[in-house]
Amino acid sequence: MGLGGCIILIAAGAILTFATDWEMEGINLTVTGLIMMAVGVIGVAAFTNARRKTVVPPGATVIETDSDHHHGHHG
């Protein structure tokens, strides 16, 4: 499940928690919505952490140039 799926879970959970009045037998929609939102938030956090680990930050690749080291006086 990607980032979009997690955001949809959060939205659906919020709708169930805050925007619905109807009740189903044996199912507490508020708790169901809160669980869906929690799962969505965890999914978003896991997704962003996974992406942060794979993306190489700029400056991590060090290019060594010897231009400054070998300009000594030759005589």
N, CA, C, O and CB atoms as a CASP TS submission, in Angstrom:
PFRMAT TS
TARGET T0000
AUTHOR 0000-0000-0000
METHOD Language model
MODEL 1
PARENT N/A
ATOM      1  N   MET     1       0.843  -1.187   0.000  1.00  0.00           N
ATOM      2  CA  MET     1       0.000   0.000   0.000  1.00  0.00           C
ATOM      3  C   MET     1       0.878   1.237   0.000  1.00  0.00           C
ATOM      4  O   MET     1       1.802   1.350   0.806  1.00  0.00           O
ATOM      5  CB  MET     1      -0.954   0.005   1.216  1.00  0.00           C
ATOM      6  N   GLY     2       0.595   2.153  -0.890  1.00  0.00           N
ATOM      7  CA  GLY     2       1.412   3.352  -1.006  1.00  0.00           C
ATOM      8  C   GLY     2       0.913   4.467  -0.112  1.00  0.00           C
ATOM      9  O   GLY     2       0.028   4.282   0.724  1.00  0.00           O
ATOM     10  N   LEU     3       1.501   5.620  -0.313  1.00  0.00           N
ATOM     11  CA  LEU     3       1.152   6.787   0.482  1.00  0.00           C
ATOM     12  C   LEU     3      -0.303   7.185   0.269  1.00  0.00           C
ATOM     13  O   LEU     3      -0.986   7.562   1.222  1.00  0.00           O
ATOM     14  CB  LEU     3       2.069   7.952   0.141  1.00  0.00           C
ATOM     15  N   GLY     4      -0.781   7.107  -0.960  1.00  0.00           N
ATOM     16  CA  GLY     4      -2.167   7.455  -1.249  1.00  0.00           C
ATOM     17  C   GLY     4      -3.158   6.572  -0.502  1.00  0.00           C
ATOM     18  O   GLY     4      -4.166   7.059   0.010  1.00  0.00           O
ATOM     19  N   GLY     5      -2.873   5.287  -0.439  1.00  0.00           N
ATOM     20  CA  GLY     5      -3.745   4.366   0.279  1.00  0.00           C
ATOM     21  C   GLY     5      -3.814   4.699   1.758  1.00  0.00           C
ATOM     22  O   GLY     5      -4.876   4.590   2.371  1.00  0.00           O
ATOM     23  N   CYS     6      -2.684   5.106   2.338  1.00  0.00           N
ATOM     24  CA  CYS     6      -2.662   5.479   3.751  1.00  0.00           C
ATOM     25  C   CYS     6      -3.483   6.739   3.982  1.00  0.00           C
ATOM     26  O   CYS     6      -4.208   6.839   4.972  1.00  0.00           O
ATOM     27  CB  CYS     6      -1.220   5.688   4.234  1.00  0.00           C
ATOM     28  N   ILE     7      -3.373   7.697   3.077  1.00  0.00           N
ATOM     29  CA  ILE     7      -4.134   8.937   3.214  1.00  0.00           C
ATOM     30  C   ILE     7      -5.633   8.651   3.079  1.00  0.00           C
ATOM     31  O   ILE     7      -6.444   9.244   3.791  1.00  0.00           O
ATOM     32  CB  ILE     7      -3.682   9.976   2.155  1.00  0.00           C
ATOM     33  N   ILE     8      -5.997   7.751   2.174  1.00  0.00           N
ATOM     34  CA  ILE     8      -7.405   7.361   2.032  1.00  0.00           C
ATOM     35  C   ILE     8      -7.908   6.700   3.319  1.00  0.00           C
ATOM     36  O   ILE     8      -9.037   6.940   3.748  1.00  0.00           O
ATOM     37  CB  ILE     8      -7.586   6.399   0.829  1.00  0.00           C
ATOM     38  N   LEU     9      -7.054   5.862   3.932  1.00  0.00           N
ATOM     39  CA  LEU     9      -7.431   5.235   5.200  1.00  0.00           C
ATOM     40  C   LEU     9      -7.699   6.279   6.270  1.00  0.00           C
ATOM     41  O   LEU     9      -8.685   6.185   7.000  1.00  0.00           O
ATOM     42  CB  LEU     9      -6.338   4.278   5.669  1.00  0.00           C
ATOM     43  N   ILE    10      -6.814   7.286   6.367  1.00  0.00           N
ATOM     44  CA  ILE    10      -6.990   8.350   7.355  1.00  0.00           C
ATOM     45  C   ILE    10      -8.295   9.092   7.095  1.00  0.00           C
ATOM     46  O   ILE    10      -9.060   9.360   8.022  1.00  0.00           O
ATOM     47  CB  ILE    10      -5.796   9.330   7.324  1.00  0.00           C
ATOM     48  N   ALA    11      -8.546   9.426   5.823  1.00  0.00           N
ATOM     49  CA  ALA    11      -9.768  10.161   5.481  1.00  0.00           C
ATOM     50  C   ALA    11     -11.006   9.330   5.789  1.00  0.00           C
ATOM     51  O   ALA    11     -11.964   9.842   6.368  1.00  0.00           O
ATOM     52  CB  ALA    11      -9.759  10.560   3.999  1.00  0.00           C
ATOM     53  N   ALA    12     -10.997   8.058   5.411  1.00  0.00           N
ATOM     54  CA  ALA    12     -12.151   7.201   5.673  1.00  0.00           C
ATOM     55  C   ALA    12     -12.365   7.035   7.172  1.00  0.00           C
ATOM     56  O   ALA    12     -13.502   7.031   7.643  1.00  0.00           O
ATOM     57  CB  ALA    12     -11.966   5.828   5.007  1.00  0.00           C
ATOM     58  N   GLY    13     -11.284   6.899   7.912  1.00  0.00           N
ATOM     59  CA  GLY    13     -11.397   6.781   9.360  1.00  0.00           C
ATOM     60  C   GLY    13     -11.981   8.038   9.981  1.00  0.00           C
ATOM     61  O   GLY    13     -12.806   7.965  10.892  1.00  0.00           O
ATOM     62  N   ALA    14     -11.548   9.199   9.484  1.00  0.00           N
ATOM     63  CA  ALA    14     -12.071  10.462   9.998  1.00  0.00           C
ATOM     64  C   ALA    14     -13.561  10.591   9.687  1.00  0.00           C
ATOM     65  O   ALA    14     -14.335  11.058  10.523  1.00  0.00           O
ATOM     66  CB  ALA    14     -11.295  11.652   9.401  1.00  0.00           C
ATOM     67  N   ILE    15     -13.956  10.182   8.496  1.00  0.00           N
ATOM     68  CA  ILE    15     -15.374  10.240   8.125  1.00  0.00           C
ATOM     69  C   ILE    15     -16.195   9.331   9.037  1.00  0.00           C
ATOM     70  O   ILE    15     -17.248   9.732   9.535  1.00  0.00           O
ATOM     71  CB  ILE    15     -15.570   9.832   6.643  1.00  0.00           C
ATOM     72  N   LEU    16     -15.714   8.109   9.256  1.00  0.00           N
ATOM     73  CA  LEU    16     -16.442   7.187  10.134  1.00  0.00           C
ATOM     74  C   LEU    16     -16.522   7.715  11.560  1.00  0.00           C
ATOM     75  O   LEU    16     -17.537   7.562  12.239  1.00  0.00           O
ATOM     76  CB  LEU    16     -15.775   5.812  10.128  1.00  0.00           C
ATOM     77  N   THR    17     -15.419   8.347  12.008  1.00  0.00           N
ATOM     78  CA  THR    17     -15.372   8.805  13.393  1.00  0.00           C
ATOM     79  C   THR    17     -16.249  10.028  13.621  1.00  0.00           C
ATOM     80  O   THR    17     -16.999  10.088  14.595  1.00  0.00           O
ATOM     81  CB  THR    17     -13.945   9.118  13.790  1.00  0.00           C
ATOM     82  N   PHE    18     -16.153  11.007  12.719  1.00  0.00           N
ATOM     83  CA  PHE    18     -16.747  12.313  12.989  1.00  0.00           C
ATOM     84  C   PHE    18     -18.017  12.614  12.204  1.00  0.00           C
ATOM     85  O   PHE    18     -18.833  13.424  12.646  1.00  0.00           O
ATOM     86  CB  PHE    18     -15.753  13.364  12.704  1.00  0.00           C
ATOM     87  N   ALA    19     -18.203  11.976  11.045  1.00  0.00           N
ATOM     88  CA  ALA    19     -19.254  12.435  10.140  1.00  0.00           C
ATOM     89  C   ALA    19     -20.432  11.477  10.005  1.00  0.00           C
ATOM     90  O   ALA    19     -21.350  11.747   9.229  1.00  0.00           O
ATOM     91  CB  ALA    19     -18.673  12.676   8.798  1.00  0.00           C
ATOM     92  N   THR    20     -20.431  10.378  10.731  1.00  0.00           N
ATOM     93  CA  THR    20     -21.538   9.433  10.578  1.00  0.00           C
ATOM     94  C   THR    20     -22.338   9.314  11.863  1.00  0.00           C
ATOM     95  O   THR    20     -21.788   9.373  12.963  1.00  0.00           O
ATOM     96  CB  THR    20     -21.016   8.061  10.161  1.00  0.00           C
ATOM     97  N   ASP    21     -23.650   9.145  11.708  1.00  0.00           N
ATOM     98  CA  ASP    21     -24.532   8.976  12.860  1.00  0.00           C
ATOM     99  C   ASP    21     -24.992   7.522  12.989  1.00  0.00           C
ATOM    100  O   ASP    21     -25.282   7.046  14.086  1.00  0.00           O
ATOM    101  CB  ASP    21     -25.747   9.907  12.742  1.00  0.00           C
ATOM    102  N   TRP    22     -25.054   6.823  11.846  1.00  0.00           N
ATOM    103  CA  TRP    22     -25.648   5.488  11.859  1.00  0.00           C
ATOM    104  C   TRP    22     -24.740   4.485  12.555  1.00  0.00           C
ATOM    105  O   TRP    22     -23.513   4.579  12.514  1.00  0.00           O
ATOM    106  CB  TRP    22     -25.943   5.023  10.437  1.00  0.00           C
ATOM    107  N   GLU    23     -25.398   3.516  13.199  1.00  0.00           N
ATOM    108  CA  GLU    23     -24.669   2.500  13.940  1.00  0.00           C
ATOM    109  C   GLU    23     -24.983   1.133  13.375  1.00  0.00           C
ATOM    110  O   GLU    23     -26.113   0.850  12.977  1.00  0.00           O
ATOM    111  CB  GLU    23     -25.009   2.556  15.434  1.00  0.00           C
ATOM    112  N   MET    24     -23.967   0.294  13.346  1.00  0.00           N
ATOM    113  CA  MET    24     -24.167  -1.087  12.912  1.00  0.00           C
ATOM    114  C   MET    24     -24.122  -1.990  14.133  1.00  0.00           C
ATOM    115  O   MET    24     -23.432  -1.709  15.113  1.00  0.00           O
ATOM    116  CB  MET    24     -23.094  -1.513  11.864  1.00  0.00           C
ATOM    117  N   GLU    25     -24.849  -3.045  14.053  1.00  0.00           N
ATOM    118  CA  GLU    25     -24.919  -3.967  15.186  1.00  0.00           C
ATOM    119  C   GLU    25     -23.549  -4.589  15.451  1.00  0.00           C
ATOM    120  O   GLU    25     -22.972  -5.228  14.571  1.00  0.00           O
ATOM    121  CB  GLU    25     -25.967  -5.069  14.926  1.00  0.00           C
ATOM    122  N   GLY    26     -23.045  -4.403  16.636  1.00  0.00           N
ATOM    123  CA  GLY    26     -21.794  -5.040  17.019  1.00  0.00           C
ATOM    124  C   GLY    26     -20.546  -4.306  16.555  1.00  0.00           C
ATOM    125  O   GLY    26     -19.434  -4.758  16.826  1.00  0.00           O
ATOM    126  N   ILE    27     -20.707  -3.184  15.861  1.00  0.00           N
ATOM    127  CA  ILE    27     -19.534  -2.453  15.371  1.00  0.00           C
ATOM    128  C   ILE    27     -19.602  -1.022  15.878  1.00  0.00           C
ATOM    129  O   ILE    27     -20.574  -0.310  15.626  1.00  0.00           O
ATOM    130  CB  ILE    27     -19.456  -2.484  13.812  1.00  0.00           C
ATOM    131  N   ASN    28     -18.576  -0.610  16.587  1.00  0.00           N
ATOM    132  CA  ASN    28     -18.496   0.766  17.048  1.00  0.00           C
ATOM    133  C   ASN    28     -17.740   1.561  15.983  1.00  0.00           C
ATOM    134  O   ASN    28     -16.529   1.410  15.828  1.00  0.00           O
ATOM    135  CB  ASN    28     -17.792   0.864  18.454  1.00  0.00           C
ATOM    136  N   LEU    29     -18.464   2.406  15.254  1.00  0.00           N
ATOM    137  CA  LEU    29     -17.845   3.100  14.120  1.00  0.00           C
ATOM    138  C   LEU    29     -16.795   4.109  14.567  1.00  0.00           C
ATOM    139  O   LEU    29     -15.834   4.363  13.841  1.00  0.00           O
ATOM    140  CB  LEU    29     -18.907   3.804  13.295  1.00  0.00           C
ATOM    141  N   THR    30     -16.969   4.689  15.760  1.00  0.00           N
ATOM    142  CA  THR    30     -15.963   5.625  16.256  1.00  0.00           C
ATOM    143  C   THR    30     -14.636   4.912  16.462  1.00  0.00           C
ATOM    144  O   THR    30     -13.586   5.399  16.044  1.00  0.00           O
ATOM    145  CB  THR    30     -16.427   6.278  17.568  1.00  0.00           C
ATOM    146  N   VAL    31     -14.695   3.746  17.114  1.00  0.00           N
ATOM    147  CA  VAL    31     -13.466   2.977  17.343  1.00  0.00           C
ATOM    148  C   VAL    31     -12.886   2.503  16.015  1.00  0.00           C
ATOM    149  O   VAL    31     -11.674   2.561  15.805  1.00  0.00           O
ATOM    150  CB  VAL    31     -13.741   1.768  18.269  1.00  0.00           C
ATOM    151  N   THR    32     -13.758   2.032  15.115  1.00  0.00           N
ATOM    152  CA  THR    32     -13.292   1.585  13.796  1.00  0.00           C
ATOM    153  C   THR    32     -12.599   2.722  13.057  1.00  0.00           C
ATOM    154  O   THR    32     -11.543   2.523  12.456  1.00  0.00           O
ATOM    155  CB  THR    32     -14.470   1.048  12.957  1.00  0.00           C
ATOM    156  N   GLY    33     -13.194   3.921  13.099  1.00  0.00           N
ATOM    157  CA  GLY    33     -12.593   5.075  12.438  1.00  0.00           C
ATOM    158  C   GLY    33     -11.263   5.451  13.050  1.00  0.00           C
ATOM    159  O   GLY    33     -10.313   5.766  12.334  1.00  0.00           O
ATOM    160  N   LEU    34     -11.188   5.420  14.380  1.00  0.00           N
ATOM    161  CA  LEU    34      -9.921   5.744  15.048  1.00  0.00           C
ATOM    162  C   LEU    34      -8.838   4.742  14.693  1.00  0.00           C
ATOM    163  O   LEU    34      -7.684   5.121  14.490  1.00  0.00           O
ATOM    164  CB  LEU    34     -10.110   5.786  16.564  1.00  0.00           C
ATOM    165  N   ILE    35      -9.197   3.465  14.615  1.00  0.00           N
ATOM    166  CA  ILE    35      -8.226   2.429  14.236  1.00  0.00           C
ATOM    167  C   ILE    35      -7.748   2.664  12.800  1.00  0.00           C
ATOM    168  O   ILE    35      -6.555   2.563  12.514  1.00  0.00           O
ATOM    169  CB  ILE    35      -8.851   1.007  14.377  1.00  0.00           C
ATOM    170  N   MET    36      -8.688   2.978  11.898  1.00  0.00           N
ATOM    171  CA  MET    36      -8.301   3.230  10.503  1.00  0.00           C
ATOM    172  C   MET    36      -7.364   4.430  10.401  1.00  0.00           C
ATOM    173  O   MET    36      -6.385   4.402   9.655  1.00  0.00           O
ATOM    174  CB  MET    36      -9.548   3.462   9.633  1.00  0.00           C
ATOM    175  N   MET    37      -7.678   5.497  11.166  1.00  0.00           N
ATOM    176  CA  MET    37      -6.802   6.669  11.148  1.00  0.00           C
ATOM    177  C   MET    37      -5.424   6.334  11.701  1.00  0.00           C
ATOM    178  O   MET    37      -4.411   6.781  11.164  1.00  0.00           O
ATOM    179  CB  MET    37      -7.424   7.814  11.951  1.00  0.00           C
ATOM    180  N   ALA    38      -5.384   5.540  12.783  1.00  0.00           N
ATOM    181  CA  ALA    38      -4.099   5.165  13.374  1.00  0.00           C
ATOM    182  C   ALA    38      -3.265   4.340  12.395  1.00  0.00           C
ATOM    183  O   ALA    38      -2.067   4.575  12.234  1.00  0.00           O
ATOM    184  CB  ALA    38      -4.319   4.377  14.675  1.00  0.00           C
ATOM    185  N   VAL    39      -3.912   3.373  11.745  1.00  0.00           N
ATOM    186  CA  VAL    39      -3.202   2.551  10.757  1.00  0.00           C
ATOM    187  C   VAL    39      -2.691   3.421   9.600  1.00  0.00           C
ATOM    188  O   VAL    39      -1.575   3.234   9.117  1.00  0.00           O
ATOM    189  CB  VAL    39      -4.129   1.429  10.217  1.00  0.00           C
ATOM    190  N   GLY    40      -3.524   4.370   9.165  1.00  0.00           N
ATOM    191  CA  GLY    40      -3.111   5.268   8.094  1.00  0.00           C
ATOM    192  C   GLY    40      -1.923   6.126   8.484  1.00  0.00           C
ATOM    193  O   GLY    40      -0.993   6.297   7.696  1.00  0.00           O
ATOM    194  N   VAL    41      -1.947   6.670   9.703  1.00  0.00           N
ATOM    195  CA  VAL    41      -0.834   7.502  10.172  1.00  0.00           C
ATOM    196  C   VAL    41       0.446   6.687  10.274  1.00  0.00           C
ATOM    197  O   VAL    41       1.518   7.146   9.881  1.00  0.00           O
ATOM    198  CB  VAL    41      -1.166   8.131  11.533  1.00  0.00           C
ATOM    199  N   ILE    42       0.326   5.457  10.811  1.00  0.00           N
ATOM    200  CA  ILE    42       1.498   4.576  10.896  1.00  0.00           C
ATOM    201  C   ILE    42       2.024   4.269   9.495  1.00  0.00           C
ATOM    202  O   ILE    42       3.234   4.248   9.269  1.00  0.00           O
ATOM    203  CB  ILE    42       1.145   3.259  11.642  1.00  0.00           C
ATOM    204  N   GLY    43       1.109   4.030   8.559  1.00  0.00           N
ATOM    205  CA  GLY    43       1.527   3.754   7.184  1.00  0.00           C
ATOM    206  C   GLY    43       2.246   4.930   6.546  1.00  0.00           C
ATOM    207  O   GLY    43       3.257   4.755   5.865  1.00  0.00           O
ATOM    208  N   VAL    44       1.717   6.137   6.769  1.00  0.00           N
ATOM    209  CA  VAL    44       2.382   7.334   6.231  1.00  0.00           C
ATOM    210  C   VAL    44       3.764   7.488   6.848  1.00  0.00           C
ATOM    211  O   VAL    44       4.728   7.787   6.143  1.00  0.00           O
ATOM    212  CB  VAL    44       1.535   8.603   6.496  1.00  0.00           C
ATOM    213  N   ALA    45       3.869   7.285   8.161  1.00  0.00           N
ATOM    214  CA  ALA    45       5.161   7.416   8.837  1.00  0.00           C
ATOM    215  C   ALA    45       6.153   6.379   8.315  1.00  0.00           C
ATOM    216  O   ALA    45       7.313   6.700   8.055  1.00  0.00           O
ATOM    217  CB  ALA    45       4.991   7.268  10.359  1.00  0.00           C
ATOM    218  N   ALA    46       5.695   5.136   8.162  1.00  0.00           N
ATOM    219  CA  ALA    46       6.581   4.085   7.656  1.00  0.00           C
ATOM    220  C   ALA    46       7.006   4.384   6.223  1.00  0.00           C
ATOM    221  O   ALA    46       8.154   4.152   5.845  1.00  0.00           O
ATOM    222  CB  ALA    46       5.889   2.713   7.729  1.00  0.00           C
ATOM    223  N   PHE    47       6.060   4.904   5.424  1.00  0.00           N
ATOM    224  CA  PHE    47       6.358   5.200   4.026  1.00  0.00           C
ATOM    225  C   PHE    47       7.394   6.324   3.924  1.00  0.00           C
ATOM    226  O   PHE    47       8.328   6.238   3.126  1.00  0.00           O
ATOM    227  CB  PHE    47       5.070   5.587   3.271  1.00  0.00           C
ATOM    228  N   THR    48       7.229   7.375   4.731  1.00  0.00           N
ATOM    229  CA  THR    48       8.175   8.492   4.657  1.00  0.00           C
ATOM    230  C   THR    48       9.535   8.082   5.202  1.00  0.00           C
ATOM    231  O   THR    48      10.561   8.529   4.690  1.00  0.00           O
ATOM    232  CB  THR    48       7.641   9.707   5.430  1.00  0.00           C
ATOM    233  N   ASN    49       9.563   7.237   6.234  1.00  0.00           N
ATOM    234  CA  ASN    49      10.841   6.763   6.753  1.00  0.00           C
ATOM    235  C   ASN    49      11.555   5.886   5.736  1.00  0.00           C
ATOM    236  O   ASN    49      12.771   5.991   5.576  1.00  0.00           O
ATOM    237  CB  ASN    49      10.634   5.995   8.054  1.00  0.00           C
ATOM    238  N   ALA    50      10.814   5.022   5.046  1.00  0.00           N
ATOM    239  CA  ALA    50      11.412   4.148   4.041  1.00  0.00           C
ATOM    240  C   ALA    50      11.984   4.979   2.896  1.00  0.00           C
ATOM    241  O   ALA    50      13.069   4.691   2.392  1.00  0.00           O
ATOM    242  CB  ALA    50      10.371   3.138   3.507  1.00  0.00           C
ATOM    243  N   ARG    51      11.244   6.017   2.489  1.00  0.00           N
ATOM    244  CA  ARG    51      11.745   6.870   1.411  1.00  0.00           C
ATOM    245  C   ARG    51      12.970   7.651   1.852  1.00  0.00           C
ATOM    246  O   ARG    51      13.901   7.843   1.069  1.00  0.00           O
ATOM    247  CB  ARG    51      10.656   7.831   0.941  1.00  0.00           C
ATOM    248  N   ARG    52      12.978   8.103   3.106  1.00  0.00           N
ATOM    249  CA  ARG    52      14.101   8.903   3.588  1.00  0.00           C
ATOM    250  C   ARG    52      15.383   8.083   3.603  1.00  0.00           C
ATOM    251  O   ARG    52      16.470   8.619   3.386  1.00  0.00           O
ATOM    252  CB  ARG    52      13.808   9.449   4.989  1.00  0.00           C
ATOM    253  N   LYS    53      15.256   6.767   3.862  1.00  0.00           N
ATOM    254  CA  LYS    53      16.450   5.922   3.901  1.00  0.00           C
ATOM    255  C   LYS    53      16.999   5.642   2.504  1.00  0.00           C
ATOM    256  O   LYS    53      18.206   5.468   2.343  1.00  0.00           O
ATOM    257  CB  LYS    53      16.137   4.609   4.603  1.00  0.00           C
ATOM    258  N   THR    54      16.129   5.596   1.490  1.00  0.00           N
ATOM    259  CA  THR    54      16.598   5.239   0.163  1.00  0.00           C
ATOM    260  C   THR    54      17.120   6.440  -0.604  1.00  0.00           C
ATOM    261  O   THR    54      17.963   6.291  -1.489  1.00  0.00           O
ATOM    262  CB  THR    54      15.493   4.581  -0.614  1.00  0.00           C
ATOM    263  N   VAL    55      16.630   7.635  -0.274  1.00  0.00           N
ATOM    264  CA  VAL    55      17.071   8.826  -0.994  1.00  0.00           C
ATOM    265  C   VAL    55      18.421   9.259  -0.453  1.00  0.00           C
ATOM    266  O   VAL    55      18.584   9.443   0.754  1.00  0.00           O
ATOM    267  CB  VAL    55      16.034   9.974  -0.870  1.00  0.00           C
ATOM    268  N   VAL    56      19.394   9.422  -1.353  1.00  0.00           N
ATOM    269  CA  VAL    56      20.719   9.855  -0.937  1.00  0.00           C
ATOM    270  C   VAL    56      20.718  11.371  -0.835  1.00  0.00           C
ATOM    271  O   VAL    56      20.410  12.054  -1.812  1.00  0.00           O
ATOM    272  CB  VAL    56      21.813   9.360  -1.925  1.00  0.00           C
ATOM    273  N   PRO    57      21.059  11.909   0.331  1.00  0.00           N
ATOM    274  CA  PRO    57      21.060  13.364   0.467  1.00  0.00           C
ATOM    275  C   PRO    57      22.170  13.998  -0.363  1.00  0.00           C
ATOM    276  O   PRO    57      23.227  13.394  -0.545  1.00  0.00           O
ATOM    277  CB  PRO    57      21.215  13.757   1.934  1.00  0.00           C
ATOM    278  N   PRO    58      21.944  15.199  -0.863  1.00  0.00           N
ATOM    279  CA  PRO    58      23.000  15.868  -1.638  1.00  0.00           C
ATOM    280  C   PRO    58      24.212  16.118  -0.765  1.00  0.00           C
ATOM    281  O   PRO    58      24.088  16.502   0.398  1.00  0.00           O
ATOM    282  CB  PRO    58      22.490  17.197  -2.233  1.00  0.00           C
ATOM    283  N   GLY    59      25.385  15.897  -1.338  1.00  0.00           N
ATOM    284  CA  GLY    59      26.612  16.084  -0.575  1.00  0.00           C
ATOM    285  C   GLY    59      27.131  14.782  -0.006  1.00  0.00           C
ATOM    286  O   GLY    59      28.226  14.753   0.557  1.00  0.00           O
ATOM    287  N   ALA    60      26.375  13.700  -0.137  1.00  0.00           N
ATOM    288  CA  ALA    60      26.834  12.422   0.395  1.00  0.00           C
ATOM    289  C   ALA    60      27.891  11.801  -0.520  1.00  0.00           C
ATOM    290  O   ALA    60      28.777  11.081  -0.059  1.00  0.00           O
ATOM    291  CB  ALA    60      25.650  11.459   0.571  1.00  0.00           C
ATOM    292  N   THR    61      27.790  12.084  -1.809  1.00  0.00           N
ATOM    293  CA  THR    61      28.808  11.582  -2.731  1.00  0.00           C
ATOM    294  C   THR    61      29.944  12.590  -2.767  1.00  0.00           C
ATOM    295  O   THR    61      29.791  13.716  -3.241  1.00  0.00           O
ATOM    296  CB  THR    61      28.219  11.342  -4.165  1.00  0.00           C
ATOM    297  N   VAL    62      31.081  12.158  -2.257  1.00  0.00           N
ATOM    298  CA  VAL    62      32.232  13.053  -2.169  1.00  0.00           C
ATOM    299  C   VAL    62      33.113  12.839  -3.386  1.00  0.00           C
ATOM    300  O   VAL    62      33.597  11.733  -3.629  1.00  0.00           O
ATOM    301  CB  VAL    62      33.033  12.816  -0.857  1.00  0.00           C
ATOM    302  N   ILE    63      33.315  13.892  -4.138  1.00  0.00           N
ATOM    303  CA  ILE    63      34.193  13.814  -5.307  1.00  0.00           C
ATOM    304  C   ILE    63      35.533  14.422  -4.910  1.00  0.00           C
ATOM    305  O   ILE    63      35.643  15.621  -4.654  1.00  0.00           O
ATOM    306  CB  ILE    63      33.570  14.557  -6.558  1.00  0.00           C
ATOM    307  N   GLU    64      36.544  13.562  -4.867  1.00  0.00           N
ATOM    308  CA  GLU    64      37.852  14.060  -4.457  1.00  0.00           C
ATOM    309  C   GLU    64      38.622  14.532  -5.670  1.00  0.00           C
ATOM    310  O   GLU    64      38.807  13.792  -6.636  1.00  0.00           O
ATOM    311  CB  GLU    64      38.643  12.979  -3.705  1.00  0.00           C
ATOM    312  N   THR    65      39.067  15.768  -5.605  1.00  0.00           N
ATOM    313  CA  THR    65      39.902  16.304  -6.672  1.00  0.00           C
ATOM    314  C   THR    65      41.273  16.611  -6.093  1.00  0.00           C
ATOM    315  O   THR    65      41.395  17.116  -4.977  1.00  0.00           O
ATOM    316  CB  THR    65      39.262  17.576  -7.313  1.00  0.00           C
ATOM    317  N   ASP    66      42.280  16.305  -6.855  1.00  0.00           N
ATOM    318  CA  ASP    66      43.644  16.512  -6.387  1.00  0.00           C
ATOM    319  C   ASP    66      44.201  17.844  -6.870  1.00  0.00           C
ATOM    320  O   ASP    66      45.416  18.041  -6.844  1.00  0.00           O
ATOM    321  CB  ASP    66      44.538  15.374  -6.852  1.00  0.00           C
ATOM    322  N   SER    67      43.361  18.749  -7.302  1.00  0.00           N
ATOM    323  CA  SER    67      43.855  19.990  -7.885  1.00  0.00           C
ATOM    324  C   SER    67      44.568  20.862  -6.855  1.00  0.00           C
ATOM    325  O   SER    67      45.497  21.592  -7.199  1.00  0.00           O
ATOM    326  CB  SER    67      42.709  20.763  -8.510  1.00  0.00           C
ATOM    327  N   ASP    68      44.142  20.791  -5.597  1.00  0.00           N
ATOM    328  CA  ASP    68      44.744  21.660  -4.595  1.00  0.00           C
ATOM    329  C   ASP    68      45.989  21.041  -3.961  1.00  0.00           C
ATOM    330  O   ASP    68      46.747  21.746  -3.295  1.00  0.00           O
ATOM    331  CB  ASP    68      43.731  21.983  -3.521  1.00  0.00           C
ATOM    332  N   HIS    69      46.213  19.758  -4.149  1.00  0.00           N
ATOM    333  CA  HIS    69      47.280  19.101  -3.412  1.00  0.00           C
ATOM    334  C   HIS    69      48.594  19.021  -4.195  1.00  0.00           C
ATOM    335  O   HIS    69      49.658  18.933  -3.582  1.00  0.00           O
ATOM    336  CB  HIS    69      46.842  17.721  -3.023  1.00  0.00           C
ATOM    337  N   HIS    70      48.550  19.047  -5.503  1.00  0.00           N
ATOM    338  CA  HIS    70      49.765  18.782  -6.280  1.00  0.00           C
ATOM    339  C   HIS    70      50.290  20.008  -7.005  1.00  0.00           C
ATOM    340  O   HIS    70      50.940  19.880  -8.043  1.00  0.00           O
ATOM    341  CB  HIS    70      49.503  17.692  -7.278  1.00  0.00           C
ATOM    342  N   HIS    71      50.022  21.186  -6.481  1.00  0.00           N
ATOM    343  CA  HIS    71      50.531  22.401  -7.126  1.00  0.00           C
ATOM    344  C   HIS    71      51.719  22.952  -6.350  1.00  0.00           C
ATOM    345  O   HIS    71      51.774  24.140  -6.034  1.00  0.00           O
ATOM    346  CB  HIS    71      49.423  23.469  -7.234  1.00  0.00           C
ATOM    347  N   GLY    72      52.662  22.077  -6.051  1.00  0.00           N
ATOM    348  CA  GLY    72      53.869  22.515  -5.369  1.00  0.00           C
ATOM    349  C   GLY    72      54.837  23.162  -6.355  1.00  0.00           C
ATOM    350  O   GLY    72      54.617  23.111  -7.566  1.00  0.00           O
ATOM    351  N   HIS    73      55.893  23.763  -5.850  1.00  0.00           N
ATOM    352  CA  HIS    73      56.905  24.396  -6.732  1.00  0.00           C
ATOM    353  C   HIS    73      57.839  23.326  -7.274  1.00  0.00           C
ATOM    354  O   HIS    73      58.325  22.475  -6.529  1.00  0.00           O
ATOM    355  CB  HIS    73      57.725  25.495  -5.965  1.00  0.00           C
ATOM    356  N   HIS    74      58.087  23.376  -8.592  1.00  0.00           N
ATOM    357  CA  HIS    74      58.917  22.333  -9.216  1.00  0.00           C
ATOM    358  C   HIS    74      60.348  22.748  -9.375  1.00  0.00           C
ATOM    359  O   HIS    74      61.127  22.028  -9.999  1.00  0.00           O
ATOM    360  CB  HIS    74      58.366  21.959 -10.554  1.00  0.00           C
ATOM    361  N   GLY    75      60.716  23.859  -8.847  1.00  0.00           N
ATOM    362  CA  GLY    75      62.125  24.094  -8.970  1.00  0.00           C
ATOM    363  C   GLY    75      62.541  25.480  -9.007  1.00  0.00           C
ATOM    364  O   GLY    75      63.734  25.764  -9.111  1.00  0.00           O
TER
END
